[in-house]
Amino acid sequence: MVFALLAYLYYSVAVVLTMASIGFILGSAIMAGIGVTWNWVIVVIGVVVGILLAVAAVALNLPAILLVVFSALGGASAIVGG
């Protein structure tokens, strides 16, 4: 039972961290796509979107399918945006 609880907590933390990193990638890619040239604005918006997506992952108890969809969008924006 202890190992099951640890595995679930590990999965939950991994989902939150993944959603936060994908949010940062999407936020910074959108700002770069708009044409913002100030690096600090791109980083701040990326961090804000990452925090919002991490909070949404905790509050909404996001299933694995949303994790797959957001990771596909984040990967696509990383490839296209450079």
Contacts in CASP RR format, 6 or more apart in sequence:
PFRMAT RR
TARGET T0000
AUTHOR 0000-0000-0000
METHOD contacts of the structure
MODEL  1
MVFALLAYLYYSVAVVLTMASIGFILGSAIMAGIGVTWNWVIVVIGVVVG
ILLAVAAVALNLPAILLVVFSALGGASAIVGG
15 57 0 8 1.000
15 62 0 8 1.000
15 67 0 8 1.000
16 54 0 8 1.000
16 57 0 8 1.000
16 58 0 8 1.000
17 54 0 8 1.000
18 67 0 8 1.000
18 71 0 8 1.000
19 50 0 8 1.000
19 53 0 8 1.000
19 54 0 8 1.000
19 56 0 8 1.000
19 57 0 8 1.000
19 62 0 8 1.000
19 67 0 8 1.000
19 70 0 8 1.000
20 50 0 8 1.000
20 51 0 8 1.000
20 53 0 8 1.000
20 54 0 8 1.000
20 57 0 8 1.000
21 50 0 8 1.000
22 50 0 8 1.000
22 53 0 8 1.000
22 70 0 8 1.000
22 71 0 8 1.000
22 73 0 8 1.000
22 74 0 8 1.000
23 46 0 8 1.000
23 49 0 8 1.000
23 50 0 8 1.000
23 52 0 8 1.000
23 53 0 8 1.000
23 54 0 8 1.000
23 70 0 8 1.000
23 74 0 8 1.000
24 46 0 8 1.000
24 47 0 8 1.000
24 49 0 8 1.000
24 50 0 8 1.000
25 74 0 8 1.000
25 75 0 8 1.000
25 77 0 8 1.000
25 78 0 8 1.000
26 46 0 8 1.000
26 49 0 8 1.000
26 53 0 8 1.000
26 70 0 8 1.000
26 73 0 8 1.000
26 74 0 8 1.000
26 77 0 8 1.000
27 45 0 8 1.000
27 46 0 8 1.000
27 49 0 8 1.000
27 50 0 8 1.000
28 42 0 8 1.000
28 43 0 8 1.000
28 45 0 8 1.000
28 46 0 8 1.000
29 74 0 8 1.000
29 77 0 8 1.000
29 78 0 8 1.000
29 80 0 8 1.000
29 81 0 8 1.000
30 45 0 8 1.000
30 49 0 8 1.000
30 77 0 8 1.000
31 41 0 8 1.000
31 42 0 8 1.000
31 45 0 8 1.000
31 46 0 8 1.000
32 42 0 8 1.000
32 81 0 8 1.000
33 81 0 8 1.000
36 42 0 8 1.000
53 70 0 8 1.000
56 62 0 8 1.000
END
